[in-house]
Amino acid sequence: MKYFLLSLLSITLLSCSKTEKKELPFDSFVYSFSAQALDYSIKFNNSDTVHFTKRRPEPAANSYAIIKDAQKDSLVALAEKLDFSKYESTYEDKSIMDADTFKFVKSKDGKENSISVYGTKAPEQLYKYAAKLNEYIKRLDFQPYKGKIDSNNQ
């Protein structure tokens, strides 16, 4: 009987010591970038997969990368730092043509927030976020994906 109680107590303590995963501040996060020769989007959510959709250069293709916990934490931390309430939803420089454009879209519980930038008249911090995401994408090992990626927000 002592061994049974000791075992039960050990199992209870071990199960209580597991840390619960932190809920993400979004259901999905999409970053899209478009320039004269480039057009792509990444999308991630609470899984260990980052989806990548390339529209230019041709041919268009979908791919994915499986990320480790540390990579996911880094990506989530970057997305968390982007406070959508601090920015306007659209920044557009109508005085130039063929400018780079990028967009951040965060969805949570059916509510969507987005920031769209075209040209050079947005707050500097938004360009820094975009540059960090562009660098992050380069470090991932994307694999071809034949299926269709949910194109919402991309």
Chimera marker file (.cmm) of the C-alpha trace (Angstrom):
<marker_set name="trace">
<marker id="1" x="0.000" y="0.000" z="0.000" r="1" g="1" b="0" radius="0.5"/>
<marker id="2" x="2.860" y="2.391" z="0.808" r="1" g="1" b="0" radius="0.5"/>
<marker id="3" x="4.382" y="1.800" z="-2.620" r="1" g="1" b="0" radius="0.5"/>
<marker id="4" x="1.049" y="2.455" z="-4.298" r="1" g="1" b="0" radius="0.5"/>
<marker id="5" x="0.592" y="5.767" z="-2.457" r="1" g="1" b="0" radius="0.5"/>
<marker id="6" x="4.207" y="6.732" z="-3.065" r="1" g="1" b="0" radius="0.5"/>
<marker id="7" x="3.821" y="5.956" z="-6.774" r="1" g="1" b="0" radius="0.5"/>
<marker id="8" x="0.563" y="7.888" z="-6.977" r="1" g="1" b="0" radius="0.5"/>
<marker id="9" x="2.130" y="10.863" z="-5.211" r="1" g="1" b="0" radius="0.5"/>
<marker id="10" x="5.170" y="10.762" z="-7.532" r="1" g="1" b="0" radius="0.5"/>
<marker id="11" x="3.004" y="10.663" z="-10.638" r="1" g="1" b="0" radius="0.5"/>
<marker id="12" x="0.896" y="13.546" z="-9.349" r="1" g="1" b="0" radius="0.5"/>
<marker id="13" x="3.929" y="15.690" z="-8.583" r="1" g="1" b="0" radius="0.5"/>
<marker id="14" x="5.532" y="14.944" z="-11.937" r="1" g="1" b="0" radius="0.5"/>
<marker id="15" x="2.389" y="15.792" z="-13.854" r="1" g="1" b="0" radius="0.5"/>
<marker id="16" x="2.008" y="19.057" z="-11.932" r="1" g="1" b="0" radius="0.5"/>
<marker id="17" x="5.565" y="20.091" z="-12.707" r="1" g="1" b="0" radius="0.5"/>
<marker id="18" x="5.037" y="20.146" z="-16.458" r="1" g="1" b="0" radius="0.5"/>
<marker id="19" x="4.914" y="23.645" z="-17.786" r="1" g="1" b="0" radius="0.5"/>
<marker id="20" x="1.956" y="24.625" z="-19.830" r="1" g="1" b="0" radius="0.5"/>
<marker id="21" x="2.663" y="26.085" z="-23.239" r="1" g="1" b="0" radius="0.5"/>
<marker id="22" x="1.985" y="29.776" z="-23.444" r="1" g="1" b="0" radius="0.5"/>
<marker id="23" x="-0.950" y="30.663" z="-25.645" r="1" g="1" b="0" radius="0.5"/>
<marker id="24" x="0.097" y="32.744" z="-28.619" r="1" g="1" b="0" radius="0.5"/>
<marker id="25" x="-1.217" y="36.294" z="-28.885" r="1" g="1" b="0" radius="0.5"/>
<marker id="26" x="-2.549" y="35.406" z="-32.347" r="1" g="1" b="0" radius="0.5"/>
<marker id="27" x="-4.169" y="32.505" z="-34.194" r="1" g="1" b="0" radius="0.5"/>
<marker id="28" x="-2.137" y="33.265" z="-37.297" r="1" g="1" b="0" radius="0.5"/>
<marker id="29" x="0.434" y="35.799" z="-38.404" r="1" g="1" b="0" radius="0.5"/>
<marker id="30" x="1.132" y="36.577" z="-42.050" r="1" g="1" b="0" radius="0.5"/>
<marker id="31" x="3.916" y="38.669" z="-43.498" r="1" g="1" b="0" radius="0.5"/>
<marker id="32" x="3.817" y="39.482" z="-47.216" r="1" g="1" b="0" radius="0.5"/>
<marker id="33" x="6.455" y="41.265" z="-49.263" r="1" g="1" b="0" radius="0.5"/>
<marker id="34" x="6.342" y="42.458" z="-52.849" r="1" g="1" b="0" radius="0.5"/>
<marker id="35" x="8.898" y="44.232" z="-55.023" r="1" g="1" b="0" radius="0.5"/>
<marker id="36" x="9.512" y="44.344" z="-58.767" r="1" g="1" b="0" radius="0.5"/>
<marker id="37" x="11.038" y="40.874" z="-58.962" r="1" g="1" b="0" radius="0.5"/>
<marker id="38" x="9.821" y="39.365" z="-55.683" r="1" g="1" b="0" radius="0.5"/>
<marker id="39" x="6.432" y="38.526" z="-54.243" r="1" g="1" b="0" radius="0.5"/>
<marker id="40" x="6.014" y="36.146" z="-51.321" r="1" g="1" b="0" radius="0.5"/>
<marker id="41" x="4.240" y="35.527" z="-48.031" r="1" g="1" b="0" radius="0.5"/>
<marker id="42" x="4.948" y="33.560" z="-44.893" r="1" g="1" b="0" radius="0.5"/>
<marker id="43" x="2.285" y="32.353" z="-42.533" r="1" g="1" b="0" radius="0.5"/>
<marker id="44" x="2.611" y="30.745" z="-39.131" r="1" g="1" b="0" radius="0.5"/>
<marker id="45" x="0.366" y="29.865" z="-36.230" r="1" g="1" b="0" radius="0.5"/>
<marker id="46" x="0.581" y="27.695" z="-33.130" r="1" g="1" b="0" radius="0.5"/>
<marker id="47" x="2.185" y="24.768" z="-34.953" r="1" g="1" b="0" radius="0.5"/>
<marker id="48" x="5.822" y="24.032" z="-35.692" r="1" g="1" b="0" radius="0.5"/>
<marker id="49" x="5.384" y="24.842" z="-39.383" r="1" g="1" b="0" radius="0.5"/>
<marker id="50" x="6.003" y="28.037" z="-41.319" r="1" g="1" b="0" radius="0.5"/>
<marker id="51" x="4.298" y="28.156" z="-44.710" r="1" g="1" b="0" radius="0.5"/>
<marker id="52" x="5.899" y="30.042" z="-47.587" r="1" g="1" b="0" radius="0.5"/>
<marker id="53" x="4.110" y="31.070" z="-50.772" r="1" g="1" b="0" radius="0.5"/>
<marker id="54" x="6.216" y="32.480" z="-53.624" r="1" g="1" b="0" radius="0.5"/>
<marker id="55" x="4.365" y="34.176" z="-56.456" r="1" g="1" b="0" radius="0.5"/>
<marker id="56" x="7.360" y="35.841" z="-58.151" r="1" g="1" b="0" radius="0.5"/>
<marker id="57" x="9.725" y="35.027" z="-59.675" r="1" g="1" b="0" radius="0.5"/>
<marker id="58" x="7.796" y="32.471" z="-61.658" r="1" g="1" b="0" radius="0.5"/>
<marker id="59" x="6.881" y="29.693" z="-61.258" r="1" g="1" b="0" radius="0.5"/>
<marker id="60" x="4.681" y="30.232" z="-58.231" r="1" g="1" b="0" radius="0.5"/>
<marker id="61" x="5.217" y="27.631" z="-55.510" r="1" g="1" b="0" radius="0.5"/>
<marker id="62" x="4.286" y="26.673" z="-51.984" r="1" g="1" b="0" radius="0.5"/>
<marker id="63" x="6.717" y="25.334" z="-49.428" r="1" g="1" b="0" radius="0.5"/>
<marker id="64" x="7.034" y="24.819" z="-45.708" r="1" g="1" b="0" radius="0.5"/>
<marker id="65" x="9.670" y="24.662" z="-42.993" r="1" g="1" b="0" radius="0.5"/>
<marker id="66" x="9.500" y="22.795" z="-39.718" r="1" g="1" b="0" radius="0.5"/>
<marker id="67" x="10.911" y="25.023" z="-37.006" r="1" g="1" b="0" radius="0.5"/>
<marker id="68" x="12.394" y="24.079" z="-33.655" r="1" g="1" b="0" radius="0.5"/>
<marker id="69" x="11.058" y="25.505" z="-30.400" r="1" g="1" b="0" radius="0.5"/>
<marker id="70" x="13.825" y="28.128" z="-30.194" r="1" g="1" b="0" radius="0.5"/>
<marker id="71" x="13.135" y="29.272" z="-33.764" r="1" g="1" b="0" radius="0.5"/>
<marker id="72" x="9.410" y="29.417" z="-33.054" r="1" g="1" b="0" radius="0.5"/>
<marker id="73" x="10.004" y="31.387" z="-29.856" r="1" g="1" b="0" radius="0.5"/>
<marker id="74" x="12.117" y="33.857" z="-31.810" r="1" g="1" b="0" radius="0.5"/>
<marker id="75" x="9.475" y="34.267" z="-34.499" r="1" g="1" b="0" radius="0.5"/>
<marker id="76" x="6.664" y="34.604" z="-31.958" r="1" g="1" b="0" radius="0.5"/>
<marker id="77" x="8.670" y="37.170" z="-29.972" r="1" g="1" b="0" radius="0.5"/>
<marker id="78" x="9.187" y="39.220" z="-33.107" r="1" g="1" b="0" radius="0.5"/>
<marker id="79" x="5.477" y="39.078" z="-33.956" r="1" g="1" b="0" radius="0.5"/>
<marker id="80" x="4.524" y="39.943" z="-30.365" r="1" g="1" b="0" radius="0.5"/>
<marker id="81" x="6.657" y="43.095" z="-30.408" r="1" g="1" b="0" radius="0.5"/>
<marker id="82" x="4.665" y="44.480" z="-33.312" r="1" g="1" b="0" radius="0.5"/>
<marker id="83" x="1.969" y="46.502" z="-31.550" r="1" g="1" b="0" radius="0.5"/>
<marker id="84" x="-0.718" y="47.019" z="-34.188" r="1" g="1" b="0" radius="0.5"/>
<marker id="85" x="-2.500" y="49.621" z="-32.057" r="1" g="1" b="0" radius="0.5"/>
<marker id="86" x="0.485" y="52.004" z="-32.383" r="1" g="1" b="0" radius="0.5"/>
<marker id="87" x="0.255" y="52.228" z="-36.170" r="1" g="1" b="0" radius="0.5"/>
<marker id="88" x="-2.166" y="53.203" z="-38.878" r="1" g="1" b="0" radius="0.5"/>
<marker id="89" x="-3.507" y="50.357" z="-40.997" r="1" g="1" b="0" radius="0.5"/>
<marker id="90" x="-2.128" y="51.825" z="-44.251" r="1" g="1" b="0" radius="0.5"/>
<marker id="91" x="0.935" y="53.850" z="-45.176" r="1" g="1" b="0" radius="0.5"/>
<marker id="92" x="1.070" y="54.783" z="-48.835" r="1" g="1" b="0" radius="0.5"/>
<marker id="93" x="3.524" y="56.968" z="-50.698" r="1" g="1" b="0" radius="0.5"/>
<marker id="94" x="1.538" y="57.951" z="-53.799" r="1" g="1" b="0" radius="0.5"/>
<marker id="95" x="4.370" y="60.063" z="-55.176" r="1" g="1" b="0" radius="0.5"/>
<marker id="96" x="6.425" y="57.023" z="-56.274" r="1" g="1" b="0" radius="0.5"/>
<marker id="97" x="5.700" y="54.130" z="-58.592" r="1" g="1" b="0" radius="0.5"/>
<marker id="98" x="6.859" y="50.533" z="-58.301" r="1" g="1" b="0" radius="0.5"/>
<marker id="99" x="7.857" y="50.822" z="-54.647" r="1" g="1" b="0" radius="0.5"/>
<marker id="100" x="8.367" y="47.861" z="-52.360" r="1" g="1" b="0" radius="0.5"/>
<marker id="101" x="5.337" y="46.941" z="-50.327" r="1" g="1" b="0" radius="0.5"/>
<marker id="102" x="4.833" y="44.751" z="-47.315" r="1" g="1" b="0" radius="0.5"/>
<marker id="103" x="2.001" y="43.811" z="-45.036" r="1" g="1" b="0" radius="0.5"/>
<marker id="104" x="1.614" y="42.326" z="-41.573" r="1" g="1" b="0" radius="0.5"/>
<marker id="105" x="-1.645" y="40.578" z="-40.681" r="1" g="1" b="0" radius="0.5"/>
<marker id="106" x="-2.475" y="39.207" z="-37.259" r="1" g="1" b="0" radius="0.5"/>
<marker id="107" x="-5.645" y="37.193" z="-36.625" r="1" g="1" b="0" radius="0.5"/>
<marker id="108" x="-6.979" y="36.315" z="-33.187" r="1" g="1" b="0" radius="0.5"/>
<marker id="109" x="-10.410" y="34.893" z="-32.349" r="1" g="1" b="0" radius="0.5"/>
<marker id="110" x="-11.846" y="35.952" z="-35.701" r="1" g="1" b="0" radius="0.5"/>
<marker id="111" x="-10.560" y="39.525" z="-35.392" r="1" g="1" b="0" radius="0.5"/>
<marker id="112" x="-7.960" y="40.704" z="-37.870" r="1" g="1" b="0" radius="0.5"/>
<marker id="113" x="-5.422" y="43.529" z="-37.575" r="1" g="1" b="0" radius="0.5"/>
<marker id="114" x="-3.198" y="44.583" z="-40.435" r="1" g="1" b="0" radius="0.5"/>
<marker id="115" x="-0.579" y="47.131" z="-41.374" r="1" g="1" b="0" radius="0.5"/>
<marker id="116" x="0.176" y="47.743" z="-45.034" r="1" g="1" b="0" radius="0.5"/>
<marker id="117" x="3.182" y="49.760" z="-46.207" r="1" g="1" b="0" radius="0.5"/>
<marker id="118" x="3.845" y="51.012" z="-49.740" r="1" g="1" b="0" radius="0.5"/>
<marker id="119" x="6.852" y="53.220" z="-50.288" r="1" g="1" b="0" radius="0.5"/>
<marker id="120" x="9.001" y="55.082" z="-47.787" r="1" g="1" b="0" radius="0.5"/>
<marker id="121" x="6.654" y="57.126" z="-45.605" r="1" g="1" b="0" radius="0.5"/>
<marker id="122" x="5.937" y="54.717" z="-42.744" r="1" g="1" b="0" radius="0.5"/>
<marker id="123" x="7.480" y="54.694" z="-39.266" r="1" g="1" b="0" radius="0.5"/>
<marker id="124" x="11.056" y="53.363" z="-39.309" r="1" g="1" b="0" radius="0.5"/>
<marker id="125" x="10.195" y="50.562" z="-36.864" r="1" g="1" b="0" radius="0.5"/>
<marker id="126" x="7.936" y="48.908" z="-39.461" r="1" g="1" b="0" radius="0.5"/>
<marker id="127" x="10.821" y="48.716" z="-41.940" r="1" g="1" b="0" radius="0.5"/>
<marker id="128" x="12.950" y="47.154" z="-39.210" r="1" g="1" b="0" radius="0.5"/>
<marker id="129" x="10.307" y="44.501" z="-38.516" r="1" g="1" b="0" radius="0.5"/>
<marker id="130" x="10.082" y="43.728" z="-42.221" r="1" g="1" b="0" radius="0.5"/>
<marker id="131" x="13.881" y="43.470" z="-42.525" r="1" g="1" b="0" radius="0.5"/>
<marker id="132" x="14.042" y="41.103" z="-39.545" r="1" g="1" b="0" radius="0.5"/>
<marker id="133" x="11.355" y="38.876" z="-41.047" r="1" g="1" b="0" radius="0.5"/>
<marker id="134" x="13.114" y="38.905" z="-44.429" r="1" g="1" b="0" radius="0.5"/>
<marker id="135" x="16.325" y="37.765" z="-42.696" r="1" g="1" b="0" radius="0.5"/>
<marker id="136" x="14.476" y="35.167" z="-40.666" r="1" g="1" b="0" radius="0.5"/>
<marker id="137" x="12.986" y="33.653" z="-43.823" r="1" g="1" b="0" radius="0.5"/>
<marker id="138" x="16.453" y="33.233" z="-45.348" r="1" g="1" b="0" radius="0.5"/>
<marker id="139" x="17.560" y="31.053" z="-42.417" r="1" g="1" b="0" radius="0.5"/>
<marker id="140" x="14.747" y="28.514" z="-42.772" r="1" g="1" b="0" radius="0.5"/>
<marker id="141" x="15.032" y="25.302" z="-44.756" r="1" g="1" b="0" radius="0.5"/>
<marker id="142" x="11.884" y="25.342" z="-46.886" r="1" g="1" b="0" radius="0.5"/>
<marker id="143" x="10.698" y="22.145" z="-48.547" r="1" g="1" b="0" radius="0.5"/>
<marker id="144" x="8.331" y="21.986" z="-51.541" r="1" g="1" b="0" radius="0.5"/>
<marker id="145" x="4.684" y="21.498" z="-50.709" r="1" g="1" b="0" radius="0.5"/>
<marker id="146" x="2.308" y="20.228" z="-53.379" r="1" g="1" b="0" radius="0.5"/>
<marker id="147" x="-0.899" y="20.964" z="-51.478" r="1" g="1" b="0" radius="0.5"/>
<marker id="148" x="-2.715" y="24.237" z="-51.214" r="1" g="1" b="0" radius="0.5"/>
<marker id="149" x="-1.894" y="26.640" z="-48.391" r="1" g="1" b="0" radius="0.5"/>
<marker id="150" x="-4.810" y="28.553" z="-46.930" r="1" g="1" b="0" radius="0.5"/>
<marker id="151" x="-4.424" y="31.802" z="-48.824" r="1" g="1" b="0" radius="0.5"/>
<marker id="152" x="-6.307" y="33.984" z="-46.350" r="1" g="1" b="0" radius="0.5"/>
<marker id="153" x="-4.352" y="37.186" z="-45.865" r="1" g="1" b="0" radius="0.5"/>
<marker id="154" x="-1.598" y="36.207" z="-48.271" r="1" g="1" b="0" radius="0.5"/>
<link id1="1" id2="2" r="1" g="1" b="0" radius="0.2"/>
<link id1="2" id2="3" r="1" g="1" b="0" radius="0.2"/>
<link id1="3" id2="4" r="1" g="1" b="0" radius="0.2"/>
<link id1="4" id2="5" r="1" g="1" b="0" radius="0.2"/>
<link id1="5" id2="6" r="1" g="1" b="0" radius="0.2"/>
<link id1="6" id2="7" r="1" g="1" b="0" radius="0.2"/>
<link id1="7" id2="8" r="1" g="1" b="0" radius="0.2"/>
<link id1="8" id2="9" r="1" g="1" b="0" radius="0.2"/>
<link id1="9" id2="10" r="1" g="1" b="0" radius="0.2"/>
<link id1="10" id2="11" r="1" g="1" b="0" radius="0.2"/>
<link id1="11" id2="12" r="1" g="1" b="0" radius="0.2"/>
<link id1="12" id2="13" r="1" g="1" b="0" radius="0.2"/>
<link id1="13" id2="14" r="1" g="1" b="0" radius="0.2"/>
<link id1="14" id2="15" r="1" g="1" b="0" radius="0.2"/>
<link id1="15" id2="16" r="1" g="1" b="0" radius="0.2"/>
<link id1="16" id2="17" r="1" g="1" b="0" radius="0.2"/>
<link id1="17" id2="18" r="1" g="1" b="0" radius="0.2"/>
<link id1="18" id2="19" r="1" g="1" b="0" radius="0.2"/>
<link id1="19" id2="20" r="1" g="1" b="0" radius="0.2"/>
<link id1="20" id2="21" r="1" g="1" b="0" radius="0.2"/>
<link id1="21" id2="22" r="1" g="1" b="0" radius="0.2"/>
<link id1="22" id2="23" r="1" g="1" b="0" radius="0.2"/>
<link id1="23" id2="24" r="1" g="1" b="0" radius="0.2"/>
<link id1="24" id2="25" r="1" g="1" b="0" radius="0.2"/>
<link id1="25" id2="26" r="1" g="1" b="0" radius="0.2"/>
<link id1="26" id2="27" r="1" g="1" b="0" radius="0.2"/>
<link id1="27" id2="28" r="1" g="1" b="0" radius="0.2"/>
<link id1="28" id2="29" r="1" g="1" b="0" radius="0.2"/>
<link id1="29" id2="30" r="1" g="1" b="0" radius="0.2"/>
<link id1="30" id2="31" r="1" g="1" b="0" radius="0.2"/>
<link id1="31" id2="32" r="1" g="1" b="0" radius="0.2"/>
<link id1="32" id2="33" r="1" g="1" b="0" radius="0.2"/>
<link id1="33" id2="34" r="1" g="1" b="0" radius="0.2"/>
<link id1="34" id2="35" r="1" g="1" b="0" radius="0.2"/>
<link id1="35" id2="36" r="1" g="1" b="0" radius="0.2"/>
<link id1="36" id2="37" r="1" g="1" b="0" radius="0.2"/>
<link id1="37" id2="38" r="1" g="1" b="0" radius="0.2"/>
<link id1="38" id2="39" r="1" g="1" b="0" radius="0.2"/>
<link id1="39" id2="40" r="1" g="1" b="0" radius="0.2"/>
<link id1="40" id2="41" r="1" g="1" b="0" radius="0.2"/>
<link id1="41" id2="42" r="1" g="1" b="0" radius="0.2"/>
<link id1="42" id2="43" r="1" g="1" b="0" radius="0.2"/>
<link id1="43" id2="44" r="1" g="1" b="0" radius="0.2"/>
<link id1="44" id2="45" r="1" g="1" b="0" radius="0.2"/>
<link id1="45" id2="46" r="1" g="1" b="0" radius="0.2"/>
<link id1="46" id2="47" r="1" g="1" b="0" radius="0.2"/>
<link id1="47" id2="48" r="1" g="1" b="0" radius="0.2"/>
<link id1="48" id2="49" r="1" g="1" b="0" radius="0.2"/>
<link id1="49" id2="50" r="1" g="1" b="0" radius="0.2"/>
<link id1="50" id2="51" r="1" g="1" b="0" radius="0.2"/>
<link id1="51" id2="52" r="1" g="1" b="0" radius="0.2"/>
<link id1="52" id2="53" r="1" g="1" b="0" radius="0.2"/>
<link id1="53" id2="54" r="1" g="1" b="0" radius="0.2"/>
<link id1="54" id2="55" r="1" g="1" b="0" radius="0.2"/>
<link id1="55" id2="56" r="1" g="1" b="0" radius="0.2"/>
<link id1="56" id2="57" r="1" g="1" b="0" radius="0.2"/>
<link id1="57" id2="58" r="1" g="1" b="0" radius="0.2"/>
<link id1="58" id2="59" r="1" g="1" b="0" radius="0.2"/>
<link id1="59" id2="60" r="1" g="1" b="0" radius="0.2"/>
<link id1="60" id2="61" r="1" g="1" b="0" radius="0.2"/>
<link id1="61" id2="62" r="1" g="1" b="0" radius="0.2"/>
<link id1="62" id2="63" r="1" g="1" b="0" radius="0.2"/>
<link id1="63" id2="64" r="1" g="1" b="0" radius="0.2"/>
<link id1="64" id2="65" r="1" g="1" b="0" radius="0.2"/>
<link id1="65" id2="66" r="1" g="1" b="0" radius="0.2"/>
<link id1="66" id2="67" r="1" g="1" b="0" radius="0.2"/>
<link id1="67" id2="68" r="1" g="1" b="0" radius="0.2"/>
<link id1="68" id2="69" r="1" g="1" b="0" radius="0.2"/>
<link id1="69" id2="70" r="1" g="1" b="0" radius="0.2"/>
<link id1="70" id2="71" r="1" g="1" b="0" radius="0.2"/>
<link id1="71" id2="72" r="1" g="1" b="0" radius="0.2"/>
<link id1="72" id2="73" r="1" g="1" b="0" radius="0.2"/>
<link id1="73" id2="74" r="1" g="1" b="0" radius="0.2"/>
<link id1="74" id2="75" r="1" g="1" b="0" radius="0.2"/>
<link id1="75" id2="76" r="1" g="1" b="0" radius="0.2"/>
<link id1="76" id2="77" r="1" g="1" b="0" radius="0.2"/>
<link id1="77" id2="78" r="1" g="1" b="0" radius="0.2"/>
<link id1="78" id2="79" r="1" g="1" b="0" radius="0.2"/>
<link id1="79" id2="80" r="1" g="1" b="0" radius="0.2"/>
<link id1="80" id2="81" r="1" g="1" b="0" radius="0.2"/>
<link id1="81" id2="82" r="1" g="1" b="0" radius="0.2"/>
<link id1="82" id2="83" r="1" g="1" b="0" radius="0.2"/>
<link id1="83" id2="84" r="1" g="1" b="0" radius="0.2"/>
<link id1="84" id2="85" r="1" g="1" b="0" radius="0.2"/>
<link id1="85" id2="86" r="1" g="1" b="0" radius="0.2"/>
<link id1="86" id2="87" r="1" g="1" b="0" radius="0.2"/>
<link id1="87" id2="88" r="1" g="1" b="0" radius="0.2"/>
<link id1="88" id2="89" r="1" g="1" b="0" radius="0.2"/>
<link id1="89" id2="90" r="1" g="1" b="0" radius="0.2"/>
<link id1="90" id2="91" r="1" g="1" b="0" radius="0.2"/>
<link id1="91" id2="92" r="1" g="1" b="0" radius="0.2"/>
<link id1="92" id2="93" r="1" g="1" b="0" radius="0.2"/>
<link id1="93" id2="94" r="1" g="1" b="0" radius="0.2"/>
<link id1="94" id2="95" r="1" g="1" b="0" radius="0.2"/>
<link id1="95" id2="96" r="1" g="1" b="0" radius="0.2"/>
<link id1="96" id2="97" r="1" g="1" b="0" radius="0.2"/>
<link id1="97" id2="98" r="1" g="1" b="0" radius="0.2"/>
<link id1="98" id2="99" r="1" g="1" b="0" radius="0.2"/>
<link id1="99" id2="100" r="1" g="1" b="0" radius="0.2"/>
<link id1="100" id2="101" r="1" g="1" b="0" radius="0.2"/>
<link id1="101" id2="102" r="1" g="1" b="0" radius="0.2"/>
<link id1="102" id2="103" r="1" g="1" b="0" radius="0.2"/>
<link id1="103" id2="104" r="1" g="1" b="0" radius="0.2"/>
<link id1="104" id2="105" r="1" g="1" b="0" radius="0.2"/>
<link id1="105" id2="106" r="1" g="1" b="0" radius="0.2"/>
<link id1="106" id2="107" r="1" g="1" b="0" radius="0.2"/>
<link id1="107" id2="108" r="1" g="1" b="0" radius="0.2"/>
<link id1="108" id2="109" r="1" g="1" b="0" radius="0.2"/>
<link id1="109" id2="110" r="1" g="1" b="0" radius="0.2"/>
<link id1="110" id2="111" r="1" g="1" b="0" radius="0.2"/>
<link id1="111" id2="112" r="1" g="1" b="0" radius="0.2"/>
<link id1="112" id2="113" r="1" g="1" b="0" radius="0.2"/>
<link id1="113" id2="114" r="1" g="1" b="0" radius="0.2"/>
<link id1="114" id2="115" r="1" g="1" b="0" radius="0.2"/>
<link id1="115" id2="116" r="1" g="1" b="0" radius="0.2"/>
<link id1="116" id2="117" r="1" g="1" b="0" radius="0.2"/>
<link id1="117" id2="118" r="1" g="1" b="0" radius="0.2"/>
<link id1="118" id2="119" r="1" g="1" b="0" radius="0.2"/>
<link id1="119" id2="120" r="1" g="1" b="0" radius="0.2"/>
<link id1="120" id2="121" r="1" g="1" b="0" radius="0.2"/>
<link id1="121" id2="122" r="1" g="1" b="0" radius="0.2"/>
<link id1="122" id2="123" r="1" g="1" b="0" radius="0.2"/>
<link id1="123" id2="124" r="1" g="1" b="0" radius="0.2"/>
<link id1="124" id2="125" r="1" g="1" b="0" radius="0.2"/>
<link id1="125" id2="126" r="1" g="1" b="0" radius="0.2"/>
<link id1="126" id2="127" r="1" g="1" b="0" radius="0.2"/>
<link id1="127" id2="128" r="1" g="1" b="0" radius="0.2"/>
<link id1="128" id2="129" r="1" g="1" b="0" radius="0.2"/>
<link id1="129" id2="130" r="1" g="1" b="0" radius="0.2"/>
<link id1="130" id2="131" r="1" g="1" b="0" radius="0.2"/>
<link id1="131" id2="132" r="1" g="1" b="0" radius="0.2"/>
<link id1="132" id2="133" r="1" g="1" b="0" radius="0.2"/>
<link id1="133" id2="134" r="1" g="1" b="0" radius="0.2"/>
<link id1="134" id2="135" r="1" g="1" b="0" radius="0.2"/>
<link id1="135" id2="136" r="1" g="1" b="0" radius="0.2"/>
<link id1="136" id2="137" r="1" g="1" b="0" radius="0.2"/>
<link id1="137" id2="138" r="1" g="1" b="0" radius="0.2"/>
<link id1="138" id2="139" r="1" g="1" b="0" radius="0.2"/>
<link id1="139" id2="140" r="1" g="1" b="0" radius="0.2"/>
<link id1="140" id2="141" r="1" g="1" b="0" radius="0.2"/>
<link id1="141" id2="142" r="1" g="1" b="0" radius="0.2"/>
<link id1="142" id2="143" r="1" g="1" b="0" radius="0.2"/>
<link id1="143" id2="144" r="1" g="1" b="0" radius="0.2"/>
<link id1="144" id2="145" r="1" g="1" b="0" radius="0.2"/>
<link id1="145" id2="146" r="1" g="1" b="0" radius="0.2"/>
<link id1="146" id2="147" r="1" g="1" b="0" radius="0.2"/>
<link id1="147" id2="148" r="1" g="1" b="0" radius="0.2"/>
<link id1="148" id2="149" r="1" g="1" b="0" radius="0.2"/>
<link id1="149" id2="150" r="1" g="1" b="0" radius="0.2"/>
<link id1="150" id2="151" r="1" g="1" b="0" radius="0.2"/>
<link id1="151" id2="152" r="1" g="1" b="0" radius="0.2"/>
<link id1="152" id2="153" r="1" g="1" b="0" radius="0.2"/>
<link id1="153" id2="154" r="1" g="1" b="0" radius="0.2"/>
</marker_set>
